[in-house]
Amino acid sequence: MLKSDKVDAVQWLSLGTAVVVMVMGTLLLVGCSAEEPPAAANEPQLTKILLQTDWYAEPEHGGFYLAMIDGYYREVGLDVEIRPLSTQVSPYAVVASDQAQMALGTSDNLLIALGQGIPLKGVFPYFQHDPQGVMYHAESGIKKLQDLDGRTVMISPILHYVDFLDRALDIQMNMIPVDGSVAHFIQDKQFAQQAFLTSEPYAAIQGGADPQVLPFWDTGYDPYRLVFTSASFAAEHPEAVKAFIAASIKGWEAFMTQDKTAIYAEIIKRNPSQTPESAAWSFDKMQEYELTHGHTNHQETLGQVSVPRLQTQIDQLTELELLNKPVSVDDVMVFDLYPPELIVR
């Protein structure tokens, strides 16, 4: 399965009766408990946090791994375990069923969950922009997303970006199922497919192609990639949530500026499909697209949360009829626990 397909594996789509099935399946598949083992007499009690990621170990999670390995979480009283994605479960279901304290996702999927009455809370946007997009060949004549109109594109129809392209921008594609590879793309110069911009293009390059990319954020549909938790965990452990935010910001700042050899080694140990070369390429793209610290021309920064931007996302999802009930911006994030200097009102 391609990394760009991870949205399919983790996003909260049929949140009505399907949530019951997903949560029950999670309860059977995941045996983790939030209870903490007793601390030794000479050790402080740590709050256990299981962080469920949205993919296998990768540089795009590097700040969390650094904070865990270098002890930033333990310094603030947290025992954080990072668990990679299992395609059998959804991170939203895992957190909703209290089988993990936190997980990685996107702000649009979080909003849709809130619209279904699922009690979740955004904690920390580690990417200011979601690097989903389309890759294509220069020979195809594609220059902008509007040029996808009428073309055959390998893309998942359940991506919310597709709803926006179709209903808001009137871009209608002949969509074919994602098959988990770049083989078709490499062979056909007229072919285009969805891509996680820090991953799939590298695979295409390794296959001899010269992929061009168009990020979906250029459409104005621009969710965060973020950590979320359950409303109950945030209410019962506010100091732990504050500590997680602070240590995560410290971890991401260090990951983006310091030597990454040890972190890459840990990521490769956990995910052998990664290599030092692929990890370095992904990191370079994270910098090129300004994912962690945001776009400088928008005066964004690491961990920043924009209330007007979240309201725009709510308005877009409402217009697309993807919210089952109204959602207030105040319901989205743990604003009362978040550093006030990182909140844009």
Number of C-alpha atoms within 10 A of each C-alpha: 11 16 21 25 20 17 20 17 20 24 24 24 17 12 20 13 8 13 21 13 13 22 22 14 16 22 17 8 14 13 9 11 13 13 9 12 10 10 10 8 7 6 8 11 15 19 20 20 23 20 22 26 23 25 21 21 24 25 24 20 20 23 23 28 25 25 25 21 16 14 17 23 28 20 14 17 18 21 18 24 16 18 17 18 20 17 15 11 18 26 30 30 27 25 25 24 18 20 21 28 24 30 28 25 27 23 25 25 23 26 28 25 27 22 21 20 15 18 17 25 26 26 27 27 25 27 25 24 24 24 26 24 20 25 25 28 20 14 10 13 12 19 14 11 18 15 14 20 16 12 16 16 23 23 23 20 15 12 17 19 20 19 19 20 20 15 13 14 14 12 18 18 20 12 16 13 11 19 14 12 14 21 12 14 21 22 12 14 17 17 18 26 23 25 25 21 24 24 22 22 23 18 17 19 13 12 14 11 19 16 20 15 23 20 21 22 15 11 15 11 20 23 24 23 24 21 23 29 27 23 19 15 18 22 11 10 11 15 15 21 24 20 19 24 22 18 24 23 22 18 23 23 17 16 21 16 8 9 10 18 11 12 22 24 16 18 23 18 13 15 14 12 12 19 16 13 11 19 23 16 16 21 20 13 16 20 14 11 17 19 21 26 22 20 15 9 6 7 9 18 17 20 26 23 25 15 17 12 17 22 16 17 21 24 15 18 22 17 13 15 11 20 20 16 13 15 20 13 17 13 15 23 23 22 18 10 16 19 15 12 9 15 13 12 9
